[in-house]
Amino acid sequence: MGRAASQPAREADTLDELRFHWGTAYDVDLIDGMWTARRKDGRSSKLADPLPEGLRLLIQADYVAMPVPRDLP
């Protein structure tokens, strides 16, 4: 029978998933239990939420309001 993934492993997988989808436009991190993102074009303040789903929703809303160029370093 399979074992459930540990909390750090699930967080790492979730962080990788967010970075996969949004990493060309945002710097995404998990710091001290807070999920954060900063636009790579520097046009807004840090987005933050205690839940990864909350951060994903914040990123989506921010991106819809003002898309980030996807070709930034």
All heavy atoms as TSV, in Angstrom:
chain	resi	resn	atom	element	x	y	z
A	1	MET	N	N	0.834	-1.176	0.000
A	1	MET	CA	C	0.000	0.000	0.000
A	1	MET	C	C	0.882	1.245	0.000
A	1	MET	O	O	1.907	1.274	0.663
A	1	MET	CB	C	-0.880	-0.014	1.249
A	1	MET	CG	C	-2.156	0.746	1.025
A	1	MET	SD	S	-3.201	0.908	2.480
A	1	MET	CE	C	-3.879	-0.718	2.597
A	2	GLY	N	N	0.510	2.286	-0.748
A	2	GLY	CA	C	1.299	3.507	-0.829
A	2	GLY	C	C	1.211	4.327	0.442
A	2	GLY	O	O	0.279	4.209	1.218
A	3	ARG	N	N	2.221	5.133	0.632
A	3	ARG	CA	C	2.245	6.016	1.802
A	3	ARG	C	C	1.896	7.427	1.375
A	3	ARG	O	O	2.256	7.864	0.287
A	3	ARG	CB	C	3.632	5.995	2.433
A	3	ARG	CG	C	4.009	4.609	2.941
A	3	ARG	CD	C	5.393	4.592	3.461
A	3	ARG	NE	N	5.469	5.389	4.670
A	3	ARG	CZ	C	6.592	5.683	5.294
A	3	ARG	NH1	N	7.732	5.252	4.827
A	3	ARG	NH2	N	6.594	6.415	6.376
A	4	ALA	N	N	1.209	8.124	2.243
A	4	ALA	CA	C	0.880	9.523	1.962
A	4	ALA	C	C	2.156	10.354	1.984
A	4	ALA	O	O	3.057	10.105	2.773
A	4	ALA	CB	C	-0.109	10.048	2.999
A	5	ALA	N	N	2.220	11.337	1.112
A	5	ALA	CA	C	3.388	12.226	1.074
A	5	ALA	C	C	3.426	13.086	2.333
A	5	ALA	O	O	2.390	13.466	2.877
A	5	ALA	CB	C	3.328	13.108	-0.162
A	6	SER	N	N	4.628	13.378	2.782
A	6	SER	CA	C	4.780	14.235	3.956
A	6	SER	C	C	4.392	15.670	3.608
A	6	SER	O	O	4.347	16.059	2.442
A	6	SER	CB	C	6.231	14.196	4.446
A	6	SER	OG	O	7.074	14.808	3.497
A	7	GLN	N	N	4.131	16.465	4.630
A	7	GLN	CA	C	3.757	17.864	4.432
A	7	GLN	C	C	4.824	18.626	3.642
A	7	GLN	O	O	4.483	19.316	2.681
A	7	GLN	CB	C	3.479	18.540	5.783
A	7	GLN	CG	C	3.064	19.988	5.696
A	7	GLN	CD	C	1.703	20.191	5.073
A	7	GLN	OE1	O	0.887	19.271	4.991
A	7	GLN	NE2	N	1.451	21.396	4.612
A	8	PRO	N	N	6.121	18.512	4.009
A	8	PRO	CA	C	7.128	19.237	3.215
A	8	PRO	C	C	7.161	18.786	1.750
A	8	PRO	O	O	7.356	19.602	0.858
A	8	PRO	CB	C	8.443	18.923	3.927
A	8	PRO	CG	C	8.045	18.629	5.337
A	8	PRO	CD	C	6.706	17.929	5.213
A	9	ALA	N	N	6.941	17.493	1.506
A	9	ALA	CA	C	6.941	17.002	0.124
A	9	ALA	C	C	5.745	17.567	-0.640
A	9	ALA	O	O	5.876	17.967	-1.804
A	9	ALA	CB	C	6.918	15.481	0.101
A	10	ARG	N	N	4.576	17.624	-0.009
A	10	ARG	CA	C	3.397	18.196	-0.659
A	10	ARG	C	C	3.612	19.678	-0.940
A	10	ARG	O	O	3.231	20.185	-1.997
A	10	ARG	CB	C	2.151	18.003	0.209
A	10	ARG	CG	C	1.590	16.591	0.161
A	10	ARG	CD	C	0.225	16.495	0.796
A	10	ARG	NE	N	0.168	16.994	2.151
A	10	ARG	CZ	C	0.372	16.260	3.252
A	10	ARG	NH1	N	0.665	14.985	3.142
A	10	ARG	NH2	N	0.288	16.798	4.442
A	11	GLU	N	N	4.199	20.390	0.029
A	11	GLU	CA	C	4.470	21.818	-0.176
A	11	GLU	C	C	5.447	22.026	-1.328
A	11	GLU	O	O	5.270	22.933	-2.136
A	11	GLU	CB	C	4.995	22.448	1.108
A	11	GLU	CG	C	3.944	22.596	2.181
A	11	GLU	CD	C	4.483	23.127	3.487
A	11	GLU	OE1	O	5.716	23.098	3.703
A	11	GLU	OE2	O	3.658	23.563	4.311
A	12	ALA	N	N	6.482	21.197	-1.396
A	12	ALA	CA	C	7.463	21.312	-2.480
A	12	ALA	C	C	6.800	21.044	-3.824
A	12	ALA	O	O	7.053	21.751	-4.808
A	12	ALA	CB	C	8.630	20.354	-2.253
A	13	ASP	N	N	5.918	20.041	-3.889
A	13	ASP	CA	C	5.203	19.745	-5.131
A	13	ASP	C	C	4.301	20.908	-5.531
A	13	ASP	O	O	4.229	21.285	-6.699
A	13	ASP	CB	C	4.359	18.477	-4.978
A	13	ASP	CG	C	5.192	17.202	-4.926
A	13	ASP	OD1	O	6.393	17.254	-5.264
A	13	ASP	OD2	O	4.630	16.165	-4.536
A	14	THR	N	N	3.611	21.484	-4.552
A	14	THR	CA	C	2.718	22.612	-4.824
A	14	THR	C	C	3.515	23.822	-5.280
A	14	THR	O	O	3.116	24.524	-6.217
A	14	THR	CB	C	1.883	22.944	-3.578
A	14	THR	OG1	O	1.145	21.779	-3.194
A	14	THR	CG2	C	0.920	24.085	-3.840
A	15	LEU	N	N	4.649	24.082	-4.642
A	15	LEU	CA	C	5.508	25.196	-5.039
A	15	LEU	C	C	6.012	24.990	-6.464
A	15	LEU	O	O	5.991	25.917	-7.284
A	15	LEU	CB	C	6.669	25.338	-4.062
A	15	LEU	CG	C	7.617	26.504	-4.269
A	15	LEU	CD1	C	6.874	27.839	-4.214
A	15	LEU	CD2	C	8.719	26.476	-3.217
A	16	ASP	N	N	6.439	23.769	-6.776
A	16	ASP	CA	C	6.881	23.466	-8.142
A	16	ASP	C	C	5.767	23.696	-9.152
A	16	ASP	O	O	6.001	24.227	-10.242
A	16	ASP	CB	C	7.373	22.017	-8.245
A	16	ASP	CG	C	8.716	21.788	-7.583
A	16	ASP	OD1	O	9.429	22.780	-7.295
A	16	ASP	OD2	O	9.051	20.615	-7.355
A	17	GLU	N	N	4.550	23.315	-8.791
A	17	GLU	CA	C	3.404	23.492	-9.693
A	17	GLU	C	C	3.123	24.972	-9.936
A	17	GLU	O	O	2.909	25.400	-11.081
A	17	GLU	CB	C	2.174	22.803	-9.092
A	17	GLU	CG	C	0.954	22.859	-9.960
A	17	GLU	CD	C	1.012	21.940	-11.168
A	17	GLU	OE1	O	1.899	21.067	-11.243
A	17	GLU	OE2	O	0.160	22.106	-12.047
A	18	LEU	N	N	3.106	25.775	-8.878
A	18	LEU	CA	C	2.898	27.213	-9.044
A	18	LEU	C	C	4.002	27.836	-9.890
A	18	LEU	O	O	3.742	28.668	-10.763
A	18	LEU	CB	C	2.823	27.910	-7.688
A	18	LEU	CG	C	1.521	27.765	-6.920
A	18	LEU	CD1	C	1.686	28.256	-5.484
A	18	LEU	CD2	C	0.406	28.522	-7.612
A	19	ARG	N	N	5.242	27.438	-9.641
A	19	ARG	CA	C	6.360	27.977	-10.419
A	19	ARG	C	C	6.285	27.546	-11.875
A	19	ARG	O	O	6.648	28.312	-12.775
A	19	ARG	CB	C	7.685	27.551	-9.803
A	19	ARG	CG	C	8.002	28.302	-8.533
A	19	ARG	CD	C	9.267	27.810	-7.895
A	19	ARG	NE	N	9.652	28.642	-6.764
A	19	ARG	CZ	C	10.545	28.279	-5.856
A	19	ARG	NH1	N	11.150	27.112	-5.959
A	19	ARG	NH2	N	10.833	29.087	-4.861
A	20	PHE	N	N	5.826	26.326	-12.120
A	20	PHE	CA	C	5.700	25.838	-13.496
A	20	PHE	C	C	4.737	26.724	-14.284
A	20	PHE	O	O	5.015	27.107	-15.422
A	20	PHE	CB	C	5.222	24.384	-13.504
A	20	PHE	CG	C	4.971	23.848	-14.878
A	20	PHE	CD1	C	6.022	23.426	-15.675
A	20	PHE	CD2	C	3.685	23.783	-15.388
A	20	PHE	CE1	C	5.793	22.943	-16.961
A	20	PHE	CE2	C	3.444	23.304	-16.660
A	20	PHE	CZ	C	4.504	22.884	-17.454
A	21	HIS	N	N	3.601	27.034	-13.674
A	21	HIS	CA	C	2.578	27.804	-14.383
A	21	HIS	C	C	2.844	29.311	-14.381
A	21	HIS	O	O	2.478	29.990	-15.341
A	21	HIS	CB	C	1.199	27.535	-13.774
A	21	HIS	CG	C	0.710	26.155	-14.064
A	21	HIS	ND1	N	0.286	25.750	-15.302
A	21	HIS	CD2	C	0.612	25.067	-13.273
A	21	HIS	CE1	C	-0.060	24.486	-15.270
A	21	HIS	NE2	N	0.123	24.035	-14.038
A	22	TRP	N	N	3.445	29.845	-13.330
A	22	TRP	CA	C	3.555	31.294	-13.175
A	22	TRP	C	C	4.988	31.804	-13.067
A	22	TRP	O	O	5.207	33.010	-13.005
A	22	TRP	CB	C	2.754	31.741	-11.945
A	22	TRP	CG	C	1.306	31.502	-12.129
A	22	TRP	CD1	C	0.546	30.503	-11.590
A	22	TRP	CD2	C	0.426	32.259	-12.945
A	22	TRP	NE1	N	-0.748	30.604	-12.018
A	22	TRP	CE2	C	-0.846	31.679	-12.855
A	22	TRP	CE3	C	0.586	33.385	-13.742
A	22	TRP	CZ2	C	-1.951	32.175	-13.528
A	22	TRP	CZ3	C	-0.520	33.888	-14.419
A	22	TRP	CH2	C	-1.769	33.272	-14.305
A	23	GLY	N	N	5.970	30.927	-13.070
A	23	GLY	CA	C	7.356	31.315	-12.824
A	23	GLY	C	C	7.988	32.218	-13.862
A	23	GLY	O	O	8.969	32.888	-13.571
A	24	THR	N	N	7.433	32.261	-15.062
A	24	THR	CA	C	8.002	33.182	-16.057
A	24	THR	C	C	7.559	34.618	-15.816
A	24	THR	O	O	8.169	35.548	-16.316
A	24	THR	CB	C	7.625	32.760	-17.492
A	24	THR	OG1	O	6.206	32.709	-17.606
A	24	THR	CG2	C	8.239	31.413	-17.845
A	25	ALA	N	N	6.501	34.798	-15.026
A	25	ALA	CA	C	5.975	36.138	-14.766
A	25	ALA	C	C	6.125	36.570	-13.310
A	25	ALA	O	O	6.163	37.765	-13.025
A	25	ALA	CB	C	4.499	36.199	-15.156
A	26	TYR	N	N	6.218	35.605	-12.386
A	26	TYR	CA	C	6.272	35.900	-10.951
A	26	TYR	C	C	7.366	35.080	-10.286
A	26	TYR	O	O	7.623	33.937	-10.675
A	26	TYR	CB	C	4.936	35.523	-10.273
A	26	TYR	CG	C	3.766	36.348	-10.724
A	26	TYR	CD1	C	3.081	36.037	-11.893
A	26	TYR	CD2	C	3.328	37.443	-9.983
A	26	TYR	CE1	C	1.994	36.792	-12.312
A	26	TYR	CE2	C	2.239	38.204	-10.401
A	26	TYR	CZ	C	1.584	37.873	-11.563
A	26	TYR	OH	O	0.515	38.630	-11.978
A	27	ASP	N	N	8.001	35.667	-9.272
A	27	ASP	CA	C	8.888	34.922	-8.387
A	27	ASP	C	C	8.014	34.376	-7.272
A	27	ASP	O	O	7.450	35.140	-6.490
A	27	ASP	CB	C	9.982	35.828	-7.799
A	27	ASP	CG	C	10.986	36.255	-8.847
A	27	ASP	OD1	O	11.403	35.395	-9.647
A	27	ASP	OD2	O	11.351	37.435	-8.862
A	28	VAL	N	N	7.856	33.066	-7.216
A	28	VAL	CA	C	6.959	32.411	-6.268
A	28	VAL	C	C	7.785	31.695	-5.211
A	28	VAL	O	O	8.735	30.984	-5.532
A	28	VAL	CB	C	6.030	31.402	-6.988
A	28	VAL	CG1	C	5.083	30.743	-6.007
A	28	VAL	CG2	C	5.258	32.086	-8.108
A	29	ASP	N	N	7.415	31.892	-3.932
A	29	ASP	CA	C	8.142	31.269	-2.826
A	29	ASP	C	C	7.186	30.852	-1.718
A	29	ASP	O	O	6.048	31.320	-1.640
A	29	ASP	CB	C	9.159	32.252	-2.231
A	29	ASP	CG	C	10.355	32.453	-3.133
A	29	ASP	OD1	O	11.036	31.459	-3.455
A	29	ASP	OD2	O	10.603	33.604	-3.521
A	30	LEU	N	N	7.691	29.988	-0.856
A	30	LEU	CA	C	7.030	29.621	0.387
A	30	LEU	C	C	8.009	29.949	1.497
A	30	LEU	O	O	9.067	29.329	1.605
A	30	LEU	CB	C	6.663	28.141	0.406
A	30	LEU	CG	C	6.116	27.586	1.715
A	30	LEU	CD1	C	4.839	28.318	2.120
A	30	LEU	CD2	C	5.874	26.089	1.602
A	31	ILE	N	N	7.687	30.959	2.306
A	31	ILE	CA	C	8.596	31.427	3.356
A	31	ILE	C	C	7.850	31.455	4.678
A	31	ILE	O	O	6.850	32.163	4.820
A	31	ILE	CB	C	9.146	32.833	3.022
A	31	ILE	CG1	C	9.868	32.810	1.682
A	31	ILE	CG2	C	10.057	33.334	4.137
A	31	ILE	CD1	C	10.235	34.167	1.132
A	32	ASP	N	N	8.349	30.658	5.626
A	32	ASP	CA	C	7.752	30.607	6.971
A	32	ASP	C	C	6.237	30.398	6.928
A	32	ASP	O	O	5.479	31.062	7.630
A	32	ASP	CB	C	8.082	31.871	7.767
A	32	ASP	CG	C	9.575	32.021	8.024
A	32	ASP	OD1	O	10.260	30.988	8.146
A	32	ASP	OD2	O	10.047	33.161	8.095
A	33	GLY	N	N	5.796	29.483	6.082
A	33	GLY	CA	C	4.386	29.149	6.008
A	33	GLY	C	C	3.523	30.108	5.203
A	33	GLY	O	O	2.316	29.938	5.124
A	34	MET	N	N	4.127	31.115	4.598
A	34	MET	CA	C	3.375	32.081	3.793
A	34	MET	C	C	3.769	31.907	2.328
A	34	MET	O	O	4.947	31.937	1.982
A	34	MET	CB	C	3.671	33.510	4.247
A	34	MET	CG	C	2.830	34.559	3.564
A	34	MET	SD	S	1.060	34.463	3.859
A	34	MET	CE	C	0.954	34.870	5.582
A	35	TRP	N	N	2.780	31.731	1.473
A	35	TRP	CA	C	2.978	31.614	0.036
A	35	TRP	C	C	3.037	33.017	-0.545
A	35	TRP	O	O	2.146	33.836	-0.287
A	35	TRP	CB	C	1.823	30.820	-0.577
A	35	TRP	CG	C	1.778	29.414	-0.063
A	35	TRP	CD1	C	1.188	28.988	1.092
A	35	TRP	CD2	C	2.369	28.274	-0.661
A	35	TRP	NE1	N	1.380	27.639	1.239
A	35	TRP	CE2	C	2.108	27.174	0.172
A	35	TRP	CE3	C	3.102	28.070	-1.822
A	35	TRP	CZ2	C	2.543	25.888	-0.125
A	35	TRP	CZ3	C	3.535	26.787	-2.117
A	35	TRP	CH2	C	3.254	25.714	-1.279
A	36	THR	N	N	4.094	33.323	-1.282
A	36	THR	CA	C	4.289	34.679	-1.787
A	36	THR	C	C	4.633	34.681	-3.280
A	36	THR	O	O	5.162	33.710	-3.810
A	36	THR	CB	C	5.422	35.411	-1.032
A	36	THR	OG1	O	6.658	34.753	-1.308
A	36	THR	CG2	C	5.164	35.441	0.464
A	37	ALA	N	N	4.336	35.809	-3.906
A	37	ALA	CA	C	4.698	36.007	-5.310
A	37	ALA	C	C	4.969	37.485	-5.543
A	37	ALA	O	O	4.308	38.347	-4.968
A	37	ALA	CB	C	3.579	35.526	-6.228
A	38	ARG	N	N	5.963	37.751	-6.373
A	38	ARG	CA	C	6.274	39.119	-6.810
A	38	ARG	C	C	6.347	39.116	-8.324
A	38	ARG	O	O	6.956	38.232	-8.922
A	38	ARG	CB	C	7.623	39.575	-6.265
A	38	ARG	CG	C	7.604	39.935	-4.823
A	38	ARG	CD	C	8.906	40.673	-4.474
A	38	ARG	NE	N	8.999	40.923	-3.066
A	38	ARG	CZ	C	8.496	41.975	-2.449
A	38	ARG	NH1	N	7.868	42.889	-3.143
A	38	ARG	NH2	N	8.629	42.132	-1.156
A	39	ARG	N	N	5.733	40.121	-8.919
A	39	ARG	CA	C	5.803	40.263	-10.368
A	39	ARG	C	C	7.254	40.480	-10.781
A	39	ARG	O	O	7.980	41.235	-10.145
A	39	ARG	CB	C	4.968	41.455	-10.813
A	39	ARG	CG	C	3.477	41.289	-10.608
A	39	ARG	CD	C	2.758	42.592	-10.902
A	39	ARG	NE	N	2.957	43.026	-12.273
A	39	ARG	CZ	C	2.041	42.904	-13.237
A	39	ARG	NH1	N	0.861	42.381	-12.968
A	39	ARG	NH2	N	2.299	43.313	-14.457
A	40	LYS	N	N	7.661	39.865	-11.860
A	40	LYS	CA	C	9.032	40.048	-12.338
A	40	LYS	C	C	9.236	41.404	-13.002
A	40	LYS	O	O	10.370	41.842	-13.156
A	40	LYS	CB	C	9.418	38.912	-13.283
A	40	LYS	CG	C	9.626	37.610	-12.533
A	40	LYS	CD	C	10.234	36.553	-13.401
A	40	LYS	CE	C	10.557	35.340	-12.550
A	40	LYS	NZ	N	11.223	34.302	-13.334
A	41	ASP	N	N	8.146	42.090	-13.356
A	41	ASP	CA	C	8.298	43.420	-13.933
A	41	ASP	C	C	8.299	44.507	-12.867
A	41	ASP	O	O	8.426	45.684	-13.166
A	41	ASP	CB	C	7.222	43.697	-14.993
A	41	ASP	CG	C	5.808	43.744	-14.431
A	41	ASP	OD1	O	5.616	43.630	-13.205
A	41	ASP	OD2	O	4.873	43.890	-15.245
A	42	GLY	N	N	8.134	44.132	-11.581
A	42	GLY	CA	C	8.214	45.069	-10.465
A	42	GLY	C	C	7.059	46.041	-10.366
A	42	GLY	O	O	7.165	47.045	-9.665
A	43	ARG	N	N	5.942	45.784	-11.006
A	43	ARG	CA	C	4.848	46.760	-11.057
A	43	ARG	C	C	3.850	46.684	-9.915
A	43	ARG	O	O	2.895	47.438	-9.905
A	43	ARG	CB	C	4.101	46.625	-12.367
A	43	ARG	CG	C	4.925	47.084	-13.523
A	43	ARG	CD	C	4.091	47.129	-14.750
A	43	ARG	NE	N	4.800	47.893	-15.757
A	43	ARG	CZ	C	4.227	48.404	-16.799
A	43	ARG	NH1	N	2.947	48.248	-16.986
A	43	ARG	NH2	N	4.937	49.071	-17.678
A	44	SER	N	N	4.008	45.797	-8.967
A	44	SER	CA	C	3.072	45.759	-7.844
A	44	SER	C	C	3.790	45.265	-6.597
A	44	SER	O	O	4.924	44.807	-6.653
A	44	SER	CB	C	1.867	44.867	-8.155
A	44	SER	OG	O	2.250	43.516	-8.174
A	45	SER	N	N	3.087	45.351	-5.480
A	45	SER	CA	C	3.671	44.865	-4.237
A	45	SER	C	C	3.582	43.342	-4.182
A	45	SER	O	O	2.976	42.702	-5.045
A	45	SER	CB	C	2.933	45.486	-3.048
A	45	SER	OG	O	1.566	45.127	-3.096
A	46	LYS	N	N	4.149	42.773	-3.156
A	46	LYS	CA	C	4.159	41.328	-2.979
A	46	LYS	C	C	2.740	40.821	-2.755
A	46	LYS	O	O	1.957	41.407	-2.013
A	46	LYS	CB	C	5.047	40.965	-1.783
A	46	LYS	CG	C	5.093	39.492	-1.475
A	46	LYS	CD	C	6.118	39.159	-0.423
A	46	LYS	CE	C	5.706	39.701	0.919
A	46	LYS	NZ	N	6.607	39.274	1.993
A	47	LEU	N	N	2.425	39.711	-3.393
A	47	LEU	CA	C	1.173	39.004	-3.161
A	47	LEU	C	C	1.463	37.931	-2.120
A	47	LEU	O	O	2.508	37.281	-2.180
A	47	LEU	CB	C	0.670	38.350	-4.444
A	47	LEU	CG	C	0.482	39.273	-5.649
A	47	LEU	CD1	C	0.169	38.454	-6.892
A	47	LEU	CD2	C	-0.606	40.283	-5.371
A	48	ALA	N	N	0.557	37.710	-1.172
A	48	ALA	CA	C	0.809	36.714	-0.131
A	48	ALA	C	C	-0.495	36.129	0.382
A	48	ALA	O	O	-1.507	36.830	0.469
A	48	ALA	CB	C	1.588	37.335	1.028
A	49	ASP	N	N	-0.435	34.839	0.724
A	49	ASP	CA	C	-1.584	34.153	1.297
A	49	ASP	C	C	-1.055	32.952	2.083
A	49	ASP	O	O	-0.047	32.356	1.693
A	49	ASP	CB	C	-2.533	33.679	0.198
A	49	ASP	CG	C	-3.910	33.352	0.728
A	49	ASP	OD1	O	-4.118	32.231	1.243
A	49	ASP	OD2	O	-4.783	34.248	0.650
A	50	PRO	N	N	-1.723	32.584	3.177
A	50	PRO	CA	C	-1.273	31.419	3.929
A	50	PRO	C	C	-1.570	30.093	3.220
A	50	PRO	O	O	-1.025	29.055	3.602
A	50	PRO	CB	C	-2.036	31.518	5.252
A	50	PRO	CG	C	-3.215	32.377	4.963
A	50	PRO	CD	C	-2.803	33.296	3.848
A	51	LEU	N	N	-2.386	30.122	2.172
A	51	LEU	CA	C	-2.716	28.906	1.430
A	51	LEU	C	C	-2.269	29.031	-0.022
A	51	LEU	O	O	-2.414	30.094	-0.633
A	51	LEU	CB	C	-4.224	28.648	1.463
A	51	LEU	CG	C	-4.828	28.419	2.844
A	51	LEU	CD1	C	-6.348	28.333	2.742
A	51	LEU	CD2	C	-4.255	27.160	3.476
A	52	PRO	N	N	-1.764	27.957	-0.610
A	52	PRO	CA	C	-1.324	28.037	-2.002
A	52	PRO	C	C	-2.467	28.361	-2.960
A	52	PRO	O	O	-2.277	29.089	-3.928
A	52	PRO	CB	C	-0.729	26.655	-2.283
A	52	PRO	CG	C	-1.277	25.761	-1.227
A	52	PRO	CD	C	-1.540	26.627	-0.036
A	53	GLU	N	N	-3.650	27.853	-2.692
A	53	GLU	CA	C	-4.798	28.154	-3.553
A	53	GLU	C	C	-5.140	29.642	-3.485
A	53	GLU	O	O	-5.496	30.249	-4.494
A	53	GLU	CB	C	-6.011	27.307	-3.152
A	53	GLU	CG	C	-7.243	27.568	-3.984
A	53	GLU	CD	C	-7.094	27.215	-5.461
A	53	GLU	OE1	O	-6.138	26.523	-5.854
A	53	GLU	OE2	O	-7.948	27.658	-6.240
A	54	GLY	N	N	-5.018	30.233	-2.309
A	54	GLY	CA	C	-5.251	31.666	-2.171
A	54	GLY	C	C	-4.251	32.467	-2.974
A	54	GLY	O	O	-4.608	33.450	-3.631
A	55	LEU	N	N	-2.983	32.052	-2.938
A	55	LEU	CA	C	-1.960	32.749	-3.725
A	55	LEU	C	C	-2.244	32.600	-5.208
A	55	LEU	O	O	-2.142	33.567	-5.969
A	55	LEU	CB	C	-0.561	32.240	-3.396
A	55	LEU	CG	C	0.553	32.913	-4.195
A	55	LEU	CD1	C	0.618	34.404	-3.905
A	55	LEU	CD2	C	1.888	32.239	-3.939
A	56	ARG	N	N	-2.628	31.407	-5.639
A	56	ARG	CA	C	-2.940	31.196	-7.051
A	56	ARG	C	C	-4.056	32.138	-7.503
A	56	ARG	O	O	-3.966	32.756	-8.571
A	56	ARG	CB	C	-3.354	29.742	-7.305
A	56	ARG	CG	C	-3.573	29.433	-8.782
A	56	ARG	CD	C	-4.080	28.024	-8.993
A	56	ARG	NE	N	-5.400	27.828	-8.449
A	56	ARG	CZ	C	-6.532	28.256	-9.011
A	56	ARG	NH1	N	-6.509	28.936	-10.133
A	56	ARG	NH2	N	-7.696	28.016	-8.448
A	57	LEU	N	N	-5.070	32.295	-6.680
A	57	LEU	CA	C	-6.168	33.207	-7.023
A	57	LEU	C	C	-5.702	34.655	-7.074
A	57	LEU	O	O	-6.120	35.426	-7.955
A	57	LEU	CB	C	-7.321	33.037	-6.031
A	57	LEU	CG	C	-8.041	31.692	-6.088
A	57	LEU	CD1	C	-9.027	31.571	-4.926
A	57	LEU	CD2	C	-8.724	31.479	-7.419
A	58	LEU	N	N	-4.825	35.054	-6.151
A	58	LEU	CA	C	-4.271	36.413	-6.171
A	58	LEU	C	C	-3.444	36.656	-7.429
A	58	LEU	O	O	-3.531	37.718	-8.049
A	58	LEU	CB	C	-3.422	36.659	-4.922
A	58	LEU	CG	C	-4.148	36.759	-3.595
A	58	LEU	CD1	C	-3.134	36.801	-2.445
A	58	LEU	CD2	C	-5.046	37.979	-3.564
A	59	ILE	N	N	-2.637	35.674	-7.790
A	59	ILE	CA	C	-1.816	35.796	-8.999
A	59	ILE	C	C	-2.717	35.936	-10.227
A	59	ILE	O	O	-2.491	36.807	-11.072
A	59	ILE	CB	C	-0.865	34.589	-9.153
A	59	ILE	CG1	C	0.212	34.615	-8.081
A	59	ILE	CG2	C	-0.242	34.571	-10.546
A	59	ILE	CD1	C	1.058	33.348	-8.015
A	60	GLN	N	N	-3.716	35.084	-10.320
A	60	GLN	CA	C	-4.615	35.146	-11.476
A	60	GLN	C	C	-5.294	36.513	-11.577
A	60	GLN	O	O	-5.377	37.088	-12.665
A	60	GLN	CB	C	-5.666	34.045	-11.391
A	60	GLN	CG	C	-5.105	32.679	-11.694
A	60	GLN	CD	C	-6.142	31.586	-11.539
A	60	GLN	OE1	O	-7.031	31.668	-10.690
A	60	GLN	NE2	N	-6.027	30.559	-12.349
A	61	ALA	N	N	-5.791	37.018	-10.468
A	61	ALA	CA	C	-6.461	38.324	-10.478
A	61	ALA	C	C	-5.484	39.430	-10.871
A	61	ALA	O	O	-5.828	40.324	-11.654
A	61	ALA	CB	C	-7.075	38.613	-9.114
A	62	ASP	N	N	-4.273	39.382	-10.334
A	62	ASP	CA	C	-3.263	40.377	-10.657
A	62	ASP	C	C	-2.918	40.322	-12.142
A	62	ASP	O	O	-2.819	41.352	-12.810
A	62	ASP	CB	C	-2.010	40.135	-9.801
A	62	ASP	CG	C	-0.933	41.162	-10.044
A	62	ASP	OD1	O	-1.108	42.317	-9.601
A	62	ASP	OD2	O	0.078	40.818	-10.693
A	63	TYR	N	N	-2.766	39.126	-12.659
A	63	TYR	CA	C	-2.391	38.947	-14.058
A	63	TYR	C	C	-3.499	39.413	-14.998
A	63	TYR	O	O	-3.235	40.032	-16.031
A	63	TYR	CB	C	-2.037	37.479	-14.324
A	63	TYR	CG	C	-1.406	37.258	-15.663
A	63	TYR	CD1	C	-0.046	37.444	-15.843
A	63	TYR	CD2	C	-2.163	36.860	-16.761
A	63	TYR	CE1	C	0.544	37.252	-17.081
A	63	TYR	CE2	C	-1.585	36.663	-17.994
A	63	TYR	CZ	C	-0.226	36.860	-18.154
A	63	TYR	OH	O	0.356	36.666	-19.378
A	64	VAL	N	N	-4.753	39.133	-14.647
A	64	VAL	CA	C	-5.875	39.577	-15.476
A	64	VAL	C	C	-5.947	41.105	-15.488
A	64	VAL	O	O	-6.183	41.718	-16.531
A	64	VAL	CB	C	-7.200	38.958	-14.978
A	64	VAL	CG1	C	-8.400	39.645	-15.601
A	64	VAL	CG2	C	-7.233	37.468	-15.274
A	65	ALA	N	N	-5.717	41.715	-14.334
A	65	ALA	CA	C	-5.773	43.171	-14.237
A	65	ALA	C	C	-4.660	43.834	-15.029
A	65	ALA	O	O	-4.860	44.902	-15.625
A	65	ALA	CB	C	-5.707	43.605	-12.773
A	66	MET	N	N	-3.474	43.225	-15.048
A	66	MET	CA	C	-2.331	43.796	-15.733
A	66	MET	C	C	-1.347	42.673	-16.056
A	66	MET	O	O	-0.497	42.318	-15.236
A	66	MET	CB	C	-1.651	44.864	-14.868
A	66	MET	CG	C	-0.527	45.575	-15.555
A	66	MET	SD	S	0.212	46.951	-14.609
A	66	MET	CE	C	-0.011	46.540	-12.902
A	67	PRO	N	N	-1.453	42.058	-17.241
A	67	PRO	CA	C	-0.568	40.942	-17.590
A	67	PRO	C	C	0.913	41.298	-17.475
A	67	PRO	O	O	1.312	42.424	-17.755
A	67	PRO	CB	C	-0.941	40.624	-19.040
A	67	PRO	CG	C	-2.345	41.110	-19.171
A	67	PRO	CD	C	-2.412	42.345	-18.292
A	68	VAL	N	N	1.684	40.323	-17.039
A	68	VAL	CA	C	3.132	40.469	-16.910
A	68	VAL	C	C	3.770	39.907	-18.185
A	68	VAL	O	O	3.419	38.815	-18.621
A	68	VAL	CB	C	3.661	39.669	-15.694
A	68	VAL	CG1	C	5.160	39.839	-15.545
A	68	VAL	CG2	C	2.941	40.080	-14.428
A	69	PRO	N	N	4.706	40.644	-18.792
A	69	PRO	CA	C	5.416	40.078	-19.946
A	69	PRO	C	C	6.084	38.757	-19.542
A	69	PRO	O	O	6.662	38.656	-18.457
A	69	PRO	CB	C	6.454	41.135	-20.288
A	69	PRO	CG	C	5.944	42.394	-19.688
A	69	PRO	CD	C	5.167	41.982	-18.471
A	70	ARG	N	N	5.986	37.753	-20.372
A	70	ARG	CA	C	6.536	36.428	-20.046
A	70	ARG	C	C	7.982	36.254	-20.486
A	70	ARG	O	O	8.552	35.204	-20.279
A	70	ARG	CB	C	5.672	35.335	-20.685
A	70	ARG	CG	C	4.259	35.259	-20.163
A	70	ARG	CD	C	4.279	34.794	-18.694
A	70	ARG	NE	N	2.946	34.577	-18.202
A	70	ARG	CZ	C	2.540	33.432	-17.660
A	70	ARG	NH1	N	3.352	32.422	-17.545
A	70	ARG	NH2	N	1.314	33.318	-17.231
A	71	ASP	N	N	8.606	37.281	-21.047
A	71	ASP	CA	C	9.977	37.140	-21.525
A	71	ASP	C	C	10.982	37.896	-20.653
A	71	ASP	O	O	12.069	38.238	-21.097
A	71	ASP	CB	C	10.085	37.608	-22.968
A	71	ASP	CG	C	9.636	39.055	-23.158
A	71	ASP	OD1	O	9.146	39.660	-22.194
A	71	ASP	OD2	O	9.786	39.564	-24.284
A	72	LEU	N	N	10.633	38.136	-19.392
A	72	LEU	CA	C	11.528	38.849	-18.475
A	72	LEU	C	C	12.572	37.891	-17.914
A	72	LEU	O	O	12.310	36.707	-17.774
A	72	LEU	CB	C	10.717	39.468	-17.330
A	72	LEU	CG	C	9.695	40.526	-17.736
A	72	LEU	CD1	C	8.814	40.893	-16.561
A	72	LEU	CD2	C	10.394	41.743	-18.288
A	73	PRO	N	N	13.750	38.410	-17.555
A	73	PRO	CA	C	14.795	37.536	-16.976
A	73	PRO	C	C	14.426	37.038	-15.599
A	73	PRO	O	O	13.650	37.523	-14.899
A	73	PRO	CB	C	16.022	38.438	-16.920
A	73	PRO	CG	C	15.557	39.815	-17.127
A	73	PRO	CD	C	14.176	39.758	-17.718
